[in-house]
Amino acid sequence: METLQQSAAIPMRAADKVEVAVVIPGVQPEPLWKLFRVVLLLSAVSWGGLALMAQLEEYYVDREQRLTRLAYSDMIALAWMVPGPVGCNVAVQLGHALRGRAGAWIAGAASVLPFFLLMTLFATFYRMPWMHAAMPKLLLNHFSVVLAMLIANTWFKQTRSLVRGGLEWSAAILGCVALLLSHSAATYVFTLCAAFAAGWAVSSERNARFHVKITTADWQLIAALVVLIGLFAIPLPHRFEVALLWPRLAGAGMTLFGGGFSALPVLKTLFVAPGIGVTDGDFTLAFSLSPLSPGPLLNVVPFFGYLVDGWAGALIATLALFVPSGCLVVFAQRHLHQLKTHPRFEHGMRVLRAVTTAFLAVAVLKIALHVPLQPAYLLTAAFAGMSFVRLKLPVYAVYGTVAAACGIWIFCGHAL
């Protein structure tokens, strides 16, 4: 295997300009249909982005030996550098490495399709009148408590791994203050930009420079992404915010670093707004259903899209969130070496990732403020915290237990 890791790569096609050494020489190109089928099946049995990455590595690195382990590790590192769902970004890179641009589109679509279908079906049933009658506010409040404890556990783990030095702690604390004081979408963009700029400015490496050749198509992609971010960040009249919901969702996707739960306050700014049609209860339920579906935690997006505009809304919302990050990760893959070896860029990304922990902290606080301070909810919080931290129970088991307890409580006539 060591010799395989050190092997030089061959380009797939000159038209695709694959510049990163990933493919093991002598291996036949992966058929597009097989690529779609394998990624689709692996995504369908992967609960979470990390699970999908592990299964892709086991199949394409260990079993099929189509990629070197070193190259696959580079894909994972790059997926964490760019916004969006990490697991899907790795699948896009893998498809691009094996079959160029066509492979990137095929693998990306295959990684998204399983949770797109399931979450859209969830939303279809949820829209039925009898489902609303069977979903009392008591249950939604208890689900909110479980969700808050799950995010709090994620926040604790990310803080321990991402927030270490004084600059990172300062960025995380200031990010919390900014997000609590402001309810504007521009705050998320400004916070991330300021964190990256601060990390870049204080880096001890002052002489490092990028030596990147950017094509006209690359500049067009960058310009399009900047426009989308601007549509999300710039305050607009309410009628334009509603009319431009999907482009604004695409811009919001460019701010989603640090895992799916960091998306909660960002997506709430977009969808829980007048004229959109998504309520606080809908929003909480979507994130509660997320662990029941394969895919990353951003699998909630088709659910919201369906609530806004049916199946068409689910499809458009999914494309709006996942396509820009997939395009960005392919662009970044061509310049991977410069990104990895540039110390000021890496230092800026460290501070940026630290400030994303503020997104999680604010999400927990906002959920807690909407749940009544009553003994029943405190008991649920204690149970969920013990289940996640000590017992390591799966998320669906905790939700199922809480739902069963609420059902018994309501059946006995003690609903609050």
LINGINOR-V598057 format. One record per residue. N is the residue number from 1. RES is the residue in three letters. SS is DSSP state (@ for helix, = for strand, . for the rest). PHI is phi in degrees with one decimal (NA if undefined). Layout:
BEGIN
n: [N	N]
res: [RES	RES]
ss: [SS	SS]
phi: [PHI	PHI]
END
This chain:
BEGIN
n: [1	2	3	4	5	6	7	8	9	10	11	12	13	14	15	16	17	18	19	20	21	22	23	24	25	26	27	28	29	30	31	32	33	34	35	36	37	38	39	40	41	42	43	44	45	46	47	48	49	50	51	52	53	54	55	56	57	58	59	60	61	62	63	64	65	66	67	68	69	70	71	72	73	74	75	76	77	78	79	80	81	82	83	84	85	86	87	88	89	90	91	92	93	94	95	96	97	98	99	100	101	102	103	104	105	106	107	108	109	110	111	112	113	114	115	116	117	118	119	120	121	122	123	124	125	126	127	128	129	130	131	132	133	134	135	136	137	138	139	140	141	142	143	144	145	146	147	148	149	150	151	152	153	154	155	156	157	158	159	160	161	162	163	164	165	166	167	168	169	170	171	172	173	174	175	176	177	178	179	180	181	182	183	184	185	186	187	188	189	190	191	192	193	194	195	196	197	198	199	200	201	202	203	204	205	206	207	208	209	210	211	212	213	214	215	216	217	218	219	220	221	222	223	224	225	226	227	228	229	230	231	232	233	234	235	236	237	238	239	240	241	242	243	244	245	246	247	248	249	250	251	252	253	254	255	256	257	258	259	260	261	262	263	264	265	266	267	268	269	270	271	272	273	274	275	276	277	278	279	280	281	282	283	284	285	286	287	288	289	290	291	292	293	294	295	296	297	298	299	300	301	302	303	304	305	306	307	308	309	310	311	312	313	314	315	316	317	318	319	320	321	322	323	324	325	326	327	328	329	330	331	332	333	334	335	336	337	338	339	340	341	342	343	344	345	346	347	348	349	350	351	352	353	354	355	356	357	358	359	360	361	362	363	364	365	366	367	368	369	370	371	372	373	374	375	376	377	378	379	380	381	382	383	384	385	386	387	388	389	390	391	392	393	394	395	396	397	398	399	400	401	402	403	404	405	406	407	408	409	410	411	412	413	414	415	416]
res: [MET	GLU	THR	LEU	GLN	GLN	SER	ALA	ALA	ILE	PRO	MET	ARG	ALA	ALA	ASP	LYS	VAL	GLU	VAL	ALA	VAL	VAL	ILE	PRO	GLY	VAL	GLN	PRO	GLU	PRO	LEU	TRP	LYS	LEU	PHE	ARG	VAL	VAL	LEU	LEU	LEU	SER	ALA	VAL	SER	TRP	GLY	GLY	LEU	ALA	LEU	MET	ALA	GLN	LEU	GLU	GLU	TYR	TYR	VAL	ASP	ARG	GLU	GLN	ARG	LEU	THR	ARG	LEU	ALA	TYR	SER	ASP	MET	ILE	ALA	LEU	ALA	TRP	MET	VAL	PRO	GLY	PRO	VAL	GLY	CYS	ASN	VAL	ALA	VAL	GLN	LEU	GLY	HIS	ALA	LEU	ARG	GLY	ARG	ALA	GLY	ALA	TRP	ILE	ALA	GLY	ALA	ALA	SER	VAL	LEU	PRO	PHE	PHE	LEU	LEU	MET	THR	LEU	PHE	ALA	THR	PHE	TYR	ARG	MET	PRO	TRP	MET	HIS	ALA	ALA	MET	PRO	LYS	LEU	LEU	LEU	ASN	HIS	PHE	SER	VAL	VAL	LEU	ALA	MET	LEU	ILE	ALA	ASN	THR	TRP	PHE	LYS	GLN	THR	ARG	SER	LEU	VAL	ARG	GLY	GLY	LEU	GLU	TRP	SER	ALA	ALA	ILE	LEU	GLY	CYS	VAL	ALA	LEU	LEU	LEU	SER	HIS	SER	ALA	ALA	THR	TYR	VAL	PHE	THR	LEU	CYS	ALA	ALA	PHE	ALA	ALA	GLY	TRP	ALA	VAL	SER	SER	GLU	ARG	ASN	ALA	ARG	PHE	HIS	VAL	LYS	ILE	THR	THR	ALA	ASP	TRP	GLN	LEU	ILE	ALA	ALA	LEU	VAL	VAL	LEU	ILE	GLY	LEU	PHE	ALA	ILE	PRO	LEU	PRO	HIS	ARG	PHE	GLU	VAL	ALA	LEU	LEU	TRP	PRO	ARG	LEU	ALA	GLY	ALA	GLY	MET	THR	LEU	PHE	GLY	GLY	GLY	PHE	SER	ALA	LEU	PRO	VAL	LEU	LYS	THR	LEU	PHE	VAL	ALA	PRO	GLY	ILE	GLY	VAL	THR	ASP	GLY	ASP	PHE	THR	LEU	ALA	PHE	SER	LEU	SER	PRO	LEU	SER	PRO	GLY	PRO	LEU	LEU	ASN	VAL	VAL	PRO	PHE	PHE	GLY	TYR	LEU	VAL	ASP	GLY	TRP	ALA	GLY	ALA	LEU	ILE	ALA	THR	LEU	ALA	LEU	PHE	VAL	PRO	SER	GLY	CYS	LEU	VAL	VAL	PHE	ALA	GLN	ARG	HIS	LEU	HIS	GLN	LEU	LYS	THR	HIS	PRO	ARG	PHE	GLU	HIS	GLY	MET	ARG	VAL	LEU	ARG	ALA	VAL	THR	THR	ALA	PHE	LEU	ALA	VAL	ALA	VAL	LEU	LYS	ILE	ALA	LEU	HIS	VAL	PRO	LEU	GLN	PRO	ALA	TYR	LEU	LEU	THR	ALA	ALA	PHE	ALA	GLY	MET	SER	PHE	VAL	ARG	LEU	LYS	LEU	PRO	VAL	TYR	ALA	VAL	TYR	GLY	THR	VAL	ALA	ALA	ALA	CYS	GLY	ILE	TRP	ILE	PHE	CYS	GLY	HIS	ALA	LEU]
ss: [.	@	@	@	@	.	.	.	.	.	.	.	.	@	@	@	.	.	.	.	.	.	=	.	.	.	.	.	.	.	.	@	@	@	@	@	@	@	@	@	@	@	@	@	.	.	=	.	@	@	@	@	@	@	@	@	@	@	@	@	@	@	@	.	.	.	=	.	@	@	@	@	@	@	@	@	@	@	@	@	@	.	.	.	.	@	@	@	@	@	@	@	@	@	@	@	@	@	@	@	@	@	@	@	@	@	@	@	@	@	@	@	@	@	@	@	@	@	@	@	@	@	@	@	@	@	.	.	@	@	@	@	@	.	.	.	@	@	@	@	@	@	@	@	@	@	@	@	@	@	@	@	@	@	@	@	@	@	@	@	@	@	.	.	.	@	@	@	@	@	@	@	@	@	@	@	@	@	@	@	@	.	.	.	@	@	@	@	@	@	@	@	@	@	@	@	@	@	@	@	@	@	.	.	.	.	.	.	.	.	.	.	.	.	.	@	@	@	@	@	@	@	@	@	@	@	@	@	@	@	@	@	@	.	.	.	.	@	@	@	@	@	@	.	@	@	@	@	@	@	@	@	@	.	.	.	.	.	.	@	@	@	@	@	@	@	@	@	@	@	@	.	.	.	.	.	.	.	.	@	@	@	@	@	@	@	@	@	@	@	.	.	.	.	=	.	@	@	@	@	@	@	@	@	@	@	@	@	@	@	@	@	@	@	@	@	@	@	@	@	@	@	@	@	@	@	@	@	@	@	@	@	@	.	.	@	@	@	@	@	@	.	@	@	@	@	@	@	@	@	@	@	@	@	@	@	@	@	@	@	@	@	@	@	@	@	@	@	@	.	.	.	.	.	@	@	@	@	@	@	@	@	@	@	@	@	@	@	@	@	@	.	.	.	@	@	@	@	@	@	@	@	@	@	@	@	@	@	@	@	@	.	.	.	.	.]
phi: [NA	-61.4	-67.8	-65.9	-66.0	-95.7	-69.9	-79.4	-99.4	-117.9	-68.3	-73.0	-150.8	-63.0	-67.5	-88.8	53.2	-75.9	-106.2	-97.1	-73.7	-134.3	-88.9	-75.1	-60.0	88.2	-88.4	-65.5	-58.5	-71.7	-60.3	-61.7	-64.1	-67.0	-58.7	-62.0	-64.4	-66.1	-64.8	-60.5	-66.6	-66.4	-67.2	-67.5	-116.7	-117.4	-92.9	107.9	-63.3	-64.2	-65.3	-64.3	-61.1	-63.8	-71.9	-62.9	-65.5	-60.7	-80.2	-87.2	-98.6	-82.0	-85.7	-86.4	52.7	-91.0	-127.5	-77.1	-63.9	-64.0	-64.5	-66.9	-62.3	-63.3	-62.5	-64.3	-61.2	-68.1	-62.3	-74.7	-75.7	-101.6	-72.0	105.7	-71.1	-64.5	-60.8	-66.8	-64.2	-66.8	-61.8	-63.2	-62.4	-61.3	-62.0	-65.8	-68.2	-83.8	-140.8	68.8	-61.7	-61.0	-64.0	-62.6	-65.1	-64.7	-67.3	-63.1	-63.6	-66.1	-72.4	-94.0	-57.5	-59.5	-76.4	-60.8	-66.1	-68.0	-67.1	-68.6	-65.5	-55.5	-65.5	-61.6	-67.6	-64.8	-74.8	-72.3	-57.2	-65.7	-68.8	-64.1	-67.9	-89.5	-117.2	-69.4	-63.7	-56.4	-65.8	-62.3	-64.9	-66.9	-62.1	-61.6	-64.5	-61.7	-60.8	-62.0	-68.0	-65.1	-66.8	-61.9	-64.4	-64.0	-58.4	-61.2	-66.6	-67.9	-62.7	-64.9	-94.1	-106.2	-108.1	-125.2	-82.1	-62.5	-66.0	-63.8	-65.2	-62.0	-62.8	-64.7	-68.8	-63.7	-62.9	-60.5	-61.9	-62.5	-71.8	-74.9	-84.9	-122.7	-112.4	-89.7	-63.6	-62.3	-61.9	-65.4	-65.6	-61.9	-61.6	-67.1	-63.8	-65.4	-64.9	-63.5	-63.4	-64.8	-63.7	-63.8	-69.1	-91.3	-60.9	-74.4	-86.8	-98.8	-101.0	-69.6	-134.7	-77.3	-125.2	-120.3	-95.3	-103.7	-81.1	-61.1	-63.6	-63.1	-63.3	-64.7	-63.4	-60.9	-62.2	-64.3	-66.5	-63.7	-62.6	-63.3	-62.7	-62.9	-62.3	-74.1	-85.0	-76.7	-61.6	-125.2	-55.7	-56.2	-63.9	-76.6	-61.5	-71.0	-66.2	-103.8	-57.0	-71.5	-60.0	-67.8	-64.0	-61.8	-67.1	-62.0	-61.1	-76.3	-106.7	-94.1	-104.3	87.4	102.7	-65.1	-67.4	-67.1	-79.1	-57.3	-67.2	-67.6	-66.9	-65.3	-58.4	-79.8	-93.0	-88.8	-146.3	-58.1	89.0	-87.8	101.1	-111.8	-94.0	-59.4	-64.1	-59.1	-64.0	-64.0	-62.8	-59.7	-70.4	-71.2	-77.9	-53.8	-66.5	-79.8	-107.3	-66.1	99.8	-73.1	-65.5	-75.3	-66.9	-71.6	-62.7	-59.8	-60.3	-64.3	-60.2	-66.3	-63.1	-82.1	-151.6	64.1	-62.1	-62.7	-64.3	-61.9	-67.1	-65.3	-62.0	-64.3	-63.2	-62.0	-83.9	-94.2	-68.5	-59.1	-66.7	-64.9	-63.7	-66.0	-69.7	-67.6	-59.3	-67.6	-61.9	-70.5	-119.0	-58.6	-61.2	-65.5	-66.2	-70.3	-95.8	-87.9	-65.9	-69.7	-63.9	-63.5	-65.2	-62.8	-68.1	-61.3	-69.4	-62.6	-65.2	-65.7	-72.1	-67.3	-64.2	-64.9	-59.8	-68.6	-60.7	-67.4	-61.3	-62.4	-63.0	-67.3	-66.4	-61.7	-69.8	-95.4	-105.5	-59.0	-83.1	-129.9	-56.7	-63.1	-73.6	-65.4	-65.3	-62.8	-62.6	-64.4	-63.9	-65.4	-60.9	-63.6	-65.5	-79.7	-86.9	-96.0	-83.1	57.1	-73.7	-65.6	-61.4	-62.9	-68.0	-67.5	-60.6	-63.0	-64.3	-64.5	-63.4	-64.2	-63.4	-64.9	-61.8	-64.2	-63.2	-69.0	-61.5	-80.7	83.7	-113.0	-61.4	-75.1]
END
